[in-house]
Amino acid sequence: MSNPLHIVILAAGEGTRMKSSLPKVLQPLGGRPMLTHLLETANALGPDRVHVVVGHGADQVIEACSAYDVNWVRQAERRGTGHAVIQAMPDIPDEASVLVLMGDHPLIPIALLSQMVADHEGPLAMLTMVLDDPTGYGRILRDPGGIIIGVIEHHDAAPEQHEIREVNTGIIIADAKNLRAWLDRLDCNNSKQEYYLPDIFPMARAEYGEIHGLIAPDTRDLQGANDRRQLASLEQRHRFLAANALMEQGVQIIDPGRVDIRGTVEAGRDVLLDINVVLEGGNMLGDGVVIGPGSILKDSKLAAGTQVHAHSVLEGVTTTGACDIGPFARLRPGTVLAGGCRVGNFVEAKNVSLGEGSKASHLSYLGDSTIGKAVNIGAGTITCNYDGANKHQTIIGDDVFIGSDTQLVAPVEIGRGATIGAGSTVTKNAPPDALTVSRARQTTIKTWERPRKGEGK
């Protein structure tokens, strides 16, 4: 196709059946607004311009999708799909081809749209699909020879027309000059007093004798979301497609139906995802990475060989070598683990770097800290990094041993090779290669008697 390509996305609907304060096209799908999926597909077609018609919650939609290069078109009075397309036409040149998409069809395959664009030769073509239950959809009308002659909306259709299973997806491609002329001739003589885009089909039929149609081979990616049930079905389909794409790259997924991909994933060889794993944002998983059941990863980069055990939560985490994490670990943004690190169960870390071979095996909080190589952090250790107003740094040198139940009150530095006795509260720098202990003296009172129930009444 040599004509400039302009894409119009209709995204003005309120989505009243969602019963939500969010506009329909901002309902979440795969962890982000539904409309963003379609915008990425549209941009992948290489159009000259993308126009998005917004109405209900227009400011919310524009703000949520501000990262995309879009011509936002406001439809102040929403009077049907034909009326919506009319709003975008002043910004589209006559020599362009216009592809019209529905904003609540976020999973339409780019390959199918590419085929529509590549095959477009006549003045108008449409995408249809065949459904087992076509309730609510406009029915495709064909003449005895099988040529498309128009579309009848569900609520305007006669009883015998309700038996038609081929339906309109709302997706068309047309020459801008012809489309503009047909839109100018639309009327609202129907039960809803709206201007329907499909009413241009009889006009095209009368002028050119044929409307080209492409029947979608798989309807699962073309159905919209008008209520919560349909949105859940879309989420299920998105989950399947994302998991399938990873498996094609060689990722082993124990149960594709129980893995949620809510962003982008780059994965090496022999990566394994166990059940109920959630991947959000942008994650990079090196060769042989294993993510245990129930774990959540967001915006993390895990080096080859890293093992994440069950029910761990990682956000903004980087491992630079093979590490062992969890189960039940929570690693927050700014956590960097070198090769050989072990961060075990019920350990929380934030803005921390651990050197090679360092370990915090259980029940610790590490915040705003630089920790050297071969350091052992005993159970119950916490870095007291916040004084109520400011965060402070803890620096721990190589080969340090921190005994259990230790509090490191920042700012503080523990020298290389130091040992901190269990139960210490360290408020001053600890020298290298020495034992530092901070405890109250242990005392035994031999005359003390334990109170007993019933005494002293």
Secondary structure, DSSP 8 states (H G I E B T S, - for coil): --S-EEEEEEE----GGG-SSS-GGGSEETTEEHHHHHHHHHHHT--SEEEEEE-TTHHHHHHHTTTS--EEEE-SS---HHHHHHHHGGGS-TTSEEEEEETT-TT--HHHHHHHHHH--SSEEEEEEE-S--TTS-EEEE-TTS-EEEEE-GGG--GGGGG--EEEEEEEEEEHHHHHHHHHT----STT----GGGHHHHHHHHHS-BEEEE-S-GGGT---SSHHHHHHHHHHHHHHHHHHHHHTT-EES-GGGEEEEEEEEE-TT-EE-TTEEEEEEEEE-TT-EE-TT-EEES-EE-TT-EE-TT-EEESEEESS--EE-SS-EE-TTEEE-TT-EEEEEEEEEEEEE-TT-EEEEEEEEEEEEE-TT-EE-TT-EEE-B-SS-B--EEE-TT-EE-SS-EEESSEEE-TT-EE-TT-EE-S-B-TTSEE---------TT-----TTTT-
